[in-house]
């Protein structure tokens, strides 16, 4: 059950990313359908993979960081309503979720910066993405 809840939280992180990035936001506004749901699912999966890779690479580069994160998440250990065998997996998922939420908040800000400074770049990206009725006014 907790895997489903964690998956839905990753899906919501993907939706947060999609709704904040200029390119996907513009495509959803200009579309007559609802592409943001599929884009949110893809972004949530990509955020999960990126968060997992980030955590594993941080474990290699900064070995002192994992005991600190484990100490922080061990405070949740008594509050998680999961079986004892699944506690470690749940805590790893919570760590990956926290990194994914941080990425979902920071990545659109970083990716919007060059697009806000150069609007022609945004228009060319939207033209290639197939957005309808892009005006250069």
ABEGO torsion letter per residue (X at the ends): XAAAAAAAAAAAAAAAAAAABAAAAAAAAABABBAAAAAAAAAAAAAAAAAAAAAAAAAAABAAAAAAAAAAAAAAAAABBBBAAAAAAAAAAAAAAAAAAAAAAAAAAAAAAAAAABAAAAAAAAAAAGBBGBBAX
